[in-house]
């Protein structure tokens, strides 16, 4: 049995108290909300904090406020099951509700939080293993070693982004609020991520992600598809988030963001530009799907082979666009293997 290492648990009641506690904890401190990813990582000694600052008692971090007309604000510790079933999100931001509903299992969605999934650790076959396994192979660059075992000649870690909600929020143009003892700032969610398997977040360790702010939804349609081996409880091997604003059946604005193909969500900017001014015909969809596969550069560091995951990028982008065009059937596409 893998056991948690000893640590001090602090339970603040307000964001200000939490920010102060994180600052006082210093390099040995970490934040925890639902803990569905953090605690297993601690058991595997991937994370070794001496102090955990719990956010569960901070009420101001929970809940969904606002409207589709004015924009919606989601507290970072709102549980994923609440995001997945919220009526306004289901109607006006369906990609986000879908993504939240595809994270892990029902039990863990009742514990895991939206902010936790946005900031979830990157993953790799050589990293997400028990300590004795990692020790036997000499560890990896991400923890305790100095070589990326996926690409031994590389100077960087290639662990992949494993969030379902991050690419969706990126496609929706979301912003995030970060609070620390020294102040606060609000940034576009795309500025939150770095393309590095170790330093994958641009927020400082003493900053708390408190809110996710969605812009008005009027005129926008969105969807999210997920590739995984099992129908539940799996991290994404590929995520495809598409958001479109249509005017008289013509695409006026478009965003396509890929998940699990790099160390951060990867926008398919060229493909999205190719959609603007076009109708969603089968020929246009096929062309854009080919373009969207360009930014996807998966490596052999998660489930399935990387050529297959590259191929499925085209398939899933075409499916997502077909769904928004009314050409693709609804159902379990996000869980199927083609």
RODO-2510 file (C-alpha; in nm, 4 decimals, decimal comma):
residues 338
     n   res          X          Y          Z
     1     x     0,0000     0,0000     0,0000
     2     x     0,1293     0,3451    -0,0914
     3     x     0,0950     0,5908     0,1957
     4     x     0,0967     0,9671     0,2098
     5     x     0,4122     1,1264     0,3524
     6     x     0,3735     1,3441     0,6648
     7     x     0,2660     1,7052     0,6086
     8     x     0,1011     1,9980     0,7837
     9     x    -0,2531     2,0782     0,6651
    10     x    -0,3761     2,4380     0,6907
    11     x    -0,7444     2,5219     0,6359
    12     x    -0,8011     2,8955     0,5719
    13     x    -1,1519     3,0400     0,5482
    14     x    -1,0927     3,3267     0,3046
    15     x    -0,8856     3,3876    -0,0079
    16     x    -0,6767     3,6418     0,1836
    17     x    -0,6005     3,3855     0,4545
    18     x    -0,5135     3,1260     0,1911
    19     x    -0,2783     3,3639     0,0102
    20     x    -0,1051     3,4473     0,3389
    21     x    -0,0727     3,0777     0,4266
    22     x     0,0832     2,9944     0,0880
    23     x     0,3320     3,2788     0,1236
    24     x     0,4266     3,1665     0,4750
    25     x     0,4677     2,8023     0,3652
    26     x     0,7316     2,9014     0,1115
    27     x     0,8790     2,6480    -0,1341
    28     x     0,7476     2,3548     0,0725
    29     x     0,3845     2,4640     0,0395
    30     x     0,1236     2,3480    -0,2100
    31     x    -0,2446     2,4196    -0,2644
    32     x    -0,5070     2,1462    -0,2525
    33     x    -0,8758     2,1584    -0,3367
    34     x    -1,0301     1,8222    -0,4298
    35     x    -0,6941     1,6452    -0,4135
    36     x    -0,7883     1,3820    -0,6716
    37     x    -0,4563     1,4266    -0,8545
    38     x    -0,2383     1,5736    -0,5808
    39     x    -0,2766     1,2973    -0,3229
    40     x    -0,1944     1,0087    -0,5612
    41     x     0,1095     1,2036    -0,6778
    42     x     0,2163     1,2501    -0,3179
    43     x     0,1819     0,8764    -0,2567
    44     x     0,4125     0,8136    -0,5527
    45     x     0,6518     1,0800    -0,4123
    46     x     0,6146     1,2924    -0,7232
    47     x     0,5063     1,5790    -0,4974
    48     x     0,6653     1,6131    -0,1541
    49     x     0,5159     1,9224     0,0134
    50     x     0,5684     1,9884     0,3817
    51     x     0,2549     2,2057     0,4028
    52     x    -0,0767     2,1775     0,2230
    53     x    -0,3032     2,4815     0,2117
    54     x    -0,6564     2,3481     0,1718
    55     x    -0,9111     2,5545    -0,0211
    56     x    -1,2209     2,3465     0,0563
    57     x    -1,3422     2,5802     0,3327
    58     x    -1,3098     2,8999     0,1241
    59     x    -1,6717     2,9543     0,0209
    60     x    -1,6015     3,2488    -0,2082
    61     x    -1,4148     3,0139    -0,4440
    62     x    -1,7268     2,8063    -0,5196
    63     x    -2,0211     2,8612    -0,7503
    64     x    -2,1292     2,9860    -1,0928
    65     x    -2,2377     3,3474    -1,1367
    66     x    -2,3497     3,5675    -1,4258
    67     x    -2,5311     3,5027    -1,7516
    68     x    -2,4634     3,4121    -2,1121
    69     x    -2,5426     3,7712    -2,2152
    70     x    -2,2975     3,9322    -1,9717
    71     x    -2,0487     3,6508    -1,9228
    72     x    -2,0121     3,3848    -1,6560
    73     x    -1,7705     3,3618    -1,3635
    74     x    -1,6878     3,0220    -1,2174
    75     x    -1,5225     2,9787    -0,8802
    76     x    -1,2074     2,7711    -0,9053
    77     x    -1,3203     2,5151    -0,6442
    78     x    -1,6571     2,4512    -0,8100
    79     x    -1,6694     2,0736    -0,8411
    80     x    -1,6604     1,9259    -1,1892
    81     x    -1,9964     1,7514    -1,1564
    82     x    -2,1592     2,0885    -1,0842
    83     x    -1,9966     2,2382    -1,3959
    84     x    -2,1064     1,9396    -1,6053
    85     x    -2,4724     1,9680    -1,5002
    86     x    -2,5208     2,3441    -1,4681
    87     x    -2,8203     2,4408    -1,6897
    88     x    -2,6723     2,7670    -1,8213
    89     x    -2,3393     2,6037    -1,9048
    90     x    -2,5114     2,3108    -2,0767
    91     x    -2,7100     2,5514    -2,2914
    92     x    -2,4641     2,8315    -2,3663
    93     x    -2,1170     2,6808    -2,3045
    94     x    -2,1787     2,3143    -2,3919
    95     x    -1,8132     2,2334    -2,4639
    96     x    -1,7182     2,3202    -2,1063
    97     x    -2,0024     2,1162    -1,9576
    98     x    -1,9036     1,8224    -2,1799
    99     x    -1,5354     1,8442    -2,0889
   100     x    -1,6090     1,8615    -1,7162
   101     x    -1,8395     1,5606    -1,7499
   102     x    -1,5680     1,3552    -1,9216
   103     x    -1,3049     1,4011    -1,6495
   104     x    -1,2293     1,0792    -1,4626
   105     x    -1,5240     0,9036    -1,2908
   106     x    -1,8501     1,0260    -1,1296
   107     x    -1,7062     0,9785    -0,7817
   108     x    -1,3978     1,1867    -0,8565
   109     x    -1,5979     1,4537    -1,0408
   110     x    -1,7834     1,5025    -0,7114
   111     x    -1,4474     1,5826    -0,5475
   112     x    -1,2306     1,7266    -0,8237
   113     x    -1,2580     2,0978    -0,9009
   114     x    -1,2530     2,3073    -1,2161
   115     x    -0,9440     2,4992    -1,1055
   116     x    -0,7699     2,1759    -1,0169
   117     x    -0,8345     2,0334    -1,3614
   118     x    -0,7138     2,3511    -1,5312
   119     x    -0,3873     2,3327    -1,3343
   120     x    -0,3519     1,9524    -1,3305
   121     x     0,0014     1,8164    -1,3596
   122     x     0,1389     1,7079    -1,6964
   123     x     0,1638     1,3341    -1,7554
   124     x     0,4093     1,0830    -1,9036
   125     x     0,4500     0,7047    -1,9050
   126     x     0,7896     0,7416    -1,7375
   127     x     0,6674     0,9854    -1,4711
   128     x     0,3296     0,8539    -1,3576
   129     x     0,4677     0,5429    -1,1939
   130     x     0,5340     0,4312    -0,8341
   131     x     0,8618     0,5402    -0,6795
   132     x     1,0330     0,1961    -0,7008
   133     x     0,9522     0,1750    -1,0752
   134     x     1,0913     0,5215    -1,1402
   135     x     1,3999     0,4446    -0,9342
   136     x     1,4603     0,1233    -1,1289
   137     x     1,4803     0,3137    -1,4604
   138     x     1,6962     0,5906    -1,3178
   139     x     1,4144     0,8452    -1,2785
   140     x     1,3270     1,1072    -1,5399
   141     x     1,3912     1,4778    -1,5848
   142     x     1,0512     1,5742    -1,4437
   143     x     1,1316     1,4268    -1,1007
   144     x     1,4619     1,3165    -0,9478
   145     x     1,6446     1,2535    -1,2794
   146     x     1,8196     1,4632    -1,5424
   147     x     1,7180     1,2943    -1,8706
   148     x     1,3870     1,2951    -2,0579
   149     x     1,3354     0,9246    -2,1179
   150     x     1,0973     0,9976    -2,4067
   151     x     1,3571     1,2078    -2,5890
   152     x     1,6964     1,1431    -2,4226
   153     x     1,8739     1,3965    -2,6425
   154     x     1,6383     1,6775    -2,5476
   155     x     1,7131     1,9465    -2,2916
   156     x     1,3484     1,9750    -2,1879
   157     x     1,0694     1,7597    -2,0447
   158     x     0,8002     1,6456    -2,2891
   159     x     0,5276     1,5408    -2,0431
   160     x     0,1868     1,6262    -2,1903
   161     x    -0,0969     1,8487    -2,0777
   162     x    -0,3650     1,6241    -1,9284
   163     x    -0,6510     1,8694    -1,8683
   164     x    -0,9874     1,8311    -2,0410
   165     x    -1,1197     2,1741    -1,9449
   166     x    -0,8113     2,3835    -2,0291
   167     x    -0,8343     2,3518    -2,4104
   168     x    -1,2071     2,4251    -2,3941
   169     x    -1,1595     2,7359    -2,1813
   170     x    -0,8828     2,8482    -2,4199
   171     x    -1,1191     2,8058    -2,7166
   172     x    -1,3903     3,0040    -2,5355
   173     x    -1,1579     3,2984    -2,4709
   174     x    -1,1665     3,2623    -2,0914
   175     x    -0,9646     3,4684    -1,8459
   176     x    -0,8368     3,3637    -1,5029
   177     x    -0,7925     3,5598    -1,1823
   178     x    -0,4757     3,4944    -0,9815
   179     x    -0,4410     3,6155    -0,6227
   180     x    -0,1364     3,6264    -0,3954
   181     x    -0,0398     3,8005    -0,0746
   182     x     0,1185     4,0777    -0,2846
   183     x    -0,1846     4,1459    -0,5050
   184     x    -0,3901     4,0044    -0,7879
   185     x    -0,4010     3,9968    -1,1662
   186     x    -0,6358     3,8735    -1,4375
   187     x    -0,4849     3,7189    -1,7510
   188     x    -0,6088     3,5368    -2,0627
   189     x    -0,6062     3,1653    -1,9971
   190     x    -0,3632     3,1077    -2,2835
   191     x    -0,1089     3,3118    -2,0844
   192     x    -0,1428     3,0669    -1,7934
   193     x     0,0362     2,7843    -1,9752
   194     x     0,3923     2,7194    -2,0913
   195     x     0,5083     2,4597    -2,3405
   196     x     0,7289     2,2793    -2,0898
   197     x     0,6507     1,9524    -1,9148
   198     x     0,7931     2,0692    -1,5809
   199     x     0,7233     2,4437    -1,5683
   200     x     0,3901     2,4079    -1,7472
   201     x     0,2148     2,6901    -1,5586
   202     x     0,3088     3,0565    -1,5846
   203     x     0,1504     3,1421    -1,2503
   204     x     0,3819     3,1863    -0,9529
   205     x     0,3784     2,9163    -0,6817
   206     x     0,2350     3,1680    -0,4311
   207     x    -0,0563     3,2606    -0,6601
   208     x    -0,4012     3,1065    -0,6211
   209     x    -0,6277     3,0615    -0,9218
   210     x    -0,9545     3,1932    -0,7784
   211     x    -1,1900     3,2450    -1,0746
   212     x    -1,2396     3,1558    -1,4386
   213     x    -1,4237     3,4241    -1,6344
   214     x    -1,6086     3,3366    -1,9567
   215     x    -1,6998     3,6079    -2,2095
   216     x    -2,0580     3,6475    -2,3338
   217     x    -2,1746     3,3414    -2,5260
   218     x    -2,4212     3,4992    -2,7693
   219     x    -2,3616     3,3844    -3,1242
   220     x    -2,1059     3,1193    -3,0262
   221     x    -2,1345     2,7430    -3,0595
   222     x    -1,8856     2,5022    -2,9054
   223     x    -1,8072     2,1347    -2,8650
   224     x    -1,5422     1,9077    -2,7151
   225     x    -1,4350     1,5574    -2,8151
   226     x    -1,2031     1,3315    -2,6186
   227     x    -1,0008     1,0277    -2,7219
   228     x    -0,9324     0,7713    -2,4494
   229     x    -0,9011     0,3958    -2,4308
   230     x    -1,1764     0,3371    -2,1757
   231     x    -1,5208     0,4925    -2,1697
   232     x    -1,4499     0,6480    -1,8306
   233     x    -1,1762     0,7196    -1,5788
   234     x    -0,9060     0,7919    -1,8373
   235     x    -0,6992     1,1013    -1,8968
   236     x    -0,7246     1,2366    -2,2530
   237     x    -0,4932     1,0959    -2,5185
   238     x    -0,6343     1,3694    -2,7395
   239     x    -0,8792     1,6493    -2,6734
   240     x    -1,0338     1,8693    -2,9425
   241     x    -1,2123     2,1908    -2,8449
   242     x    -1,3838     2,3970    -3,1147
   243     x    -1,5697     2,7264    -3,0707
   244     x    -1,7343     2,9077    -3,3619
   245     x    -1,9341     3,2271    -3,4039
   246     x    -2,1688     3,1967    -3,6991
   247     x    -2,3417     3,4712    -3,8988
   248     x    -2,6019     3,3459    -4,1464
   249     x    -2,4380     3,0007    -4,1495
   250     x    -2,0979     3,1555    -4,2282
   251     x    -1,8119     3,1347    -3,9796
   252     x    -1,7277     3,4827    -3,8487
   253     x    -1,4828     3,3736    -3,5786
   254     x    -1,3262     3,0395    -3,4914
   255     x    -1,0938     2,8830    -3,2365
   256     x    -0,9613     2,5271    -3,2409
   257     x    -0,7500     2,4104    -2,9466
   258     x    -0,5956     2,0650    -2,9073
   259     x    -0,5283     1,8950    -2,5767
   260     x    -0,2868     1,6135    -2,4797
   261     x    -0,0631     1,6614    -2,7855
   262     x     0,1941     1,8891    -2,6190
   263     x     0,2956     2,0154    -2,2761
   264     x     0,0295     2,2850    -2,3013
   265     x    -0,3015     2,3124    -2,4906
   266     x    -0,2066     2,3725    -2,8535
   267     x    -0,4103     2,6165    -3,0673
   268     x    -0,4601     2,5244    -3,4326
   269     x    -0,4448     2,8867    -3,5432
   270     x    -0,3976     2,8294    -3,9158
   271     x    -0,6917     2,5901    -3,9267
   272     x    -0,9153     2,8337    -3,7391
   273     x    -0,8242     3,1161    -3,9782
   274     x    -0,9156     2,8954    -4,2724
   275     x    -1,2700     2,8645    -4,1362
   276     x    -1,3427     3,2375    -4,1259
   277     x    -1,5740     3,3460    -4,4075
   278     x    -1,6577     2,9846    -4,4946
   279     x    -1,9649     2,7684    -4,4640
   280     x    -1,9199     2,4348    -4,2905
   281     x    -1,9364     2,2152    -4,5993
   282     x    -1,7786     1,8681    -4,6048
   283     x    -1,4941     1,9941    -4,8269
   284     x    -1,4159     2,2862    -4,5962
   285     x    -1,4269     2,0587    -4,2904
   286     x    -1,1864     1,8094    -4,4497
   287     x    -0,9413     2,0866    -4,5432
   288     x    -0,9514     2,2453    -4,1977
   289     x    -0,9081     1,9066    -4,0276
   290     x    -0,5890     1,8502    -4,2273
   291     x    -0,4579     2,1918    -4,1247
   292     x    -0,5460     2,1296    -3,7602
   293     x    -0,3290     1,8195    -3,7448
   294     x    -0,0183     2,0316    -3,8101
   295     x     0,0290     2,1658    -3,4544
   296     x    -0,0248     1,8176    -3,3049
   297     x     0,3157     1,6627    -3,2389
   298     x     0,2483     1,3783    -2,9953
   299     x     0,5365     1,1670    -2,8689
   300     x     0,5502     0,8146    -2,7332
   301     x     0,4771     0,9215    -2,3769
   302     x     0,1102     0,8306    -2,3189
   303     x    -0,1310     0,5573    -2,4234
   304     x    -0,1669     0,4658    -2,7944
   305     x     0,1053     0,5162    -3,0513
   306     x     0,1946     0,8713    -3,1468
   307     x     0,1227     0,8207    -3,5215
   308     x    -0,2280     0,7042    -3,4278
   309     x    -0,2858     1,0056    -3,2035
   310     x    -0,1667     1,2334    -3,4858
   311     x    -0,4076     1,0684    -3,7278
   312     x    -0,6944     1,0961    -3,4817
   313     x    -0,6430     1,4711    -3,4585
   314     x    -0,7721     1,5000    -3,8147
   315     x    -1,0588     1,2622    -3,7424
   316     x    -1,1710     1,4355    -3,4244
   317     x    -1,1453     1,7891    -3,5632
   318     x    -1,3610     1,6794    -3,8571
   319     x    -1,6091     1,5192    -3,6176
   320     x    -1,6250     1,8313    -3,4015
   321     x    -1,6834     2,0614    -3,6985
   322     x    -1,9354     1,8173    -3,8418
   323     x    -2,1233     1,8194    -3,5152
   324     x    -2,1392     2,1997    -3,5095
   325     x    -2,2542     2,1953    -3,8715
   326     x    -2,5239     1,9413    -3,7927
   327     x    -2,3543     1,6816    -4,0142
   328     x    -2,2103     1,4586    -3,7397
   329     x    -2,4247     1,2406    -3,5190
   330     x    -2,4287     1,3045    -3,1463
   331     x    -2,3442     1,0260    -2,9045
   332     x    -2,0272     0,8613    -2,7773
   333     x    -1,7893     0,9959    -3,0434
   334     x    -1,5711     1,1533    -2,7779
   335     x    -1,5173     0,8082    -2,6274
   336     x    -1,4829     0,5945    -2,9388
   337     x    -1,1771     0,4679    -3,1158
   338     x    -1,1896     0,5103    -3,4920
***
